[in-house]
Amino acid sequence: MYGGQEPRRHLIEPPFQAESHRYQTLQAADWIAGLVGRLGAFWADPSAFPENEIFRRYFGQRLHDVQRRSGLRS
């Protein structure tokens, strides 16, 4: 997808598409995915993503408190 030895030419989409503005559960999933993605980027390399420190400050401990198990952080 991002290049490497054999760059990817196509992305595979899920077999369905839904309008998240109509479904509260999809809105929540989108929001959580965005938050976890930004936190994951900051945890992986804080110097490359200093703008995401605010997400760690406000949501890092909350996410840590409710997580069950994650392999995101090594």
The 8 nearest C-alpha neighbors of each residue, nearest first, counted from 0:
[[1, 7, 2, 6, 10, 8, 9, 3],
 [2, 0, 6, 3, 7, 5, 8, 4],
 [3, 1, 6, 0, 5, 7, 4, 8],
 [2, 4, 5, 6, 1, 0, 7, 8],
 [3, 5, 6, 2, 7, 1, 0, 8],
 [6, 4, 3, 2, 7, 0, 8, 1],
 [7, 5, 2, 3, 4, 0, 8, 1],
 [8, 6, 0, 9, 2, 5, 1, 10],
 [7, 9, 6, 10, 0, 2, 5, 1],
 [10, 8, 7, 11, 0, 12, 6, 1],
 [11, 9, 12, 8, 0, 7, 13, 1],
 [10, 12, 9, 13, 14, 0, 8, 7],
 [11, 13, 10, 14, 15, 16, 9, 17],
 [12, 14, 15, 11, 16, 10, 17, 9],
 [15, 13, 12, 16, 11, 17, 10, 18],
 [16, 14, 13, 17, 12, 18, 11, 19],
 [15, 17, 18, 14, 13, 12, 19, 25],
 [18, 16, 19, 15, 22, 25, 21, 20],
 [17, 19, 20, 21, 16, 22, 25, 26],
 [18, 20, 25, 22, 21, 26, 17, 23],
 [19, 21, 18, 22, 26, 23, 25, 17],
 [22, 20, 19, 18, 23, 17, 25, 26],
 [23, 21, 19, 25, 24, 20, 26, 18],
 [22, 24, 26, 25, 27, 21, 19, 20],
 [25, 23, 27, 26, 22, 28, 19, 29],
 [26, 24, 28, 19, 27, 22, 23, 29],
 [25, 27, 23, 29, 19, 24, 28, 30],
 [26, 28, 30, 24, 25, 29, 31, 23],
 [27, 29, 25, 31, 30, 26, 32, 24],
 [30, 28, 26, 32, 27, 31, 25, 33],
 [29, 31, 27, 33, 28, 32, 26, 34],
 [30, 32, 34, 28, 33, 29, 35, 27],
 [33, 31, 29, 35, 34, 30, 36, 28],
 [34, 32, 36, 30, 31, 35, 29, 37],
 [33, 35, 31, 37, 36, 32, 30, 38],
 [36, 34, 38, 32, 37, 33, 39, 31],
 [37, 35, 39, 33, 34, 38, 32, 40],
 [36, 38, 40, 34, 39, 35, 51, 33],
 [39, 37, 35, 41, 40, 36, 55, 42],
 [40, 38, 42, 36, 41, 37, 35, 43],
 [39, 41, 43, 37, 38, 42, 36, 44],
 [40, 42, 45, 38, 44, 39, 43, 48],
 [43, 41, 39, 40, 44, 45, 38, 72],
 [42, 44, 40, 41, 39, 45, 72, 73],
 [43, 45, 41, 47, 46, 42, 40, 48],
 [46, 44, 41, 48, 47, 49, 42, 43],
 [45, 47, 44, 48, 49, 41, 43, 50],
 [48, 46, 45, 44, 49, 41, 40, 50],
 [47, 49, 45, 50, 41, 46, 51, 44],
 [50, 48, 51, 52, 45, 46, 47, 41],
 [49, 51, 48, 52, 53, 41, 54, 47],
 [52, 50, 53, 49, 54, 48, 41, 37],
 [53, 51, 55, 54, 49, 50, 56, 41],
 [52, 54, 56, 51, 55, 57, 50, 58],
 [55, 53, 52, 57, 56, 51, 58, 38],
 [56, 54, 59, 52, 58, 53, 57, 38],
 [55, 57, 53, 54, 58, 59, 52, 60],
 [56, 58, 54, 55, 59, 53, 60, 61],
 [57, 59, 61, 55, 54, 60, 56, 62],
 [60, 58, 55, 62, 61, 56, 63, 57],
 [61, 59, 63, 62, 58, 64, 55, 57],
 [62, 60, 64, 58, 63, 59, 65, 57],
 [61, 63, 59, 64, 65, 60, 66, 58],
 [62, 64, 60, 66, 61, 65, 59, 58],
 [63, 65, 61, 62, 66, 60, 67, 59],
 [66, 64, 62, 63, 67, 61, 60, 68],
 [67, 65, 63, 68, 64, 62, 69, 61],
 [66, 68, 65, 69, 63, 64, 62, 70],
 [69, 67, 66, 70, 71, 65, 63, 72],
 [68, 70, 71, 67, 72, 66, 73, 63],
 [69, 71, 72, 73, 68, 39, 67, 66],
 [72, 70, 69, 73, 39, 43, 42, 68],
 [73, 71, 70, 42, 43, 69, 39, 40],
 [72, 71, 70, 43, 69, 42, 39, 44]]
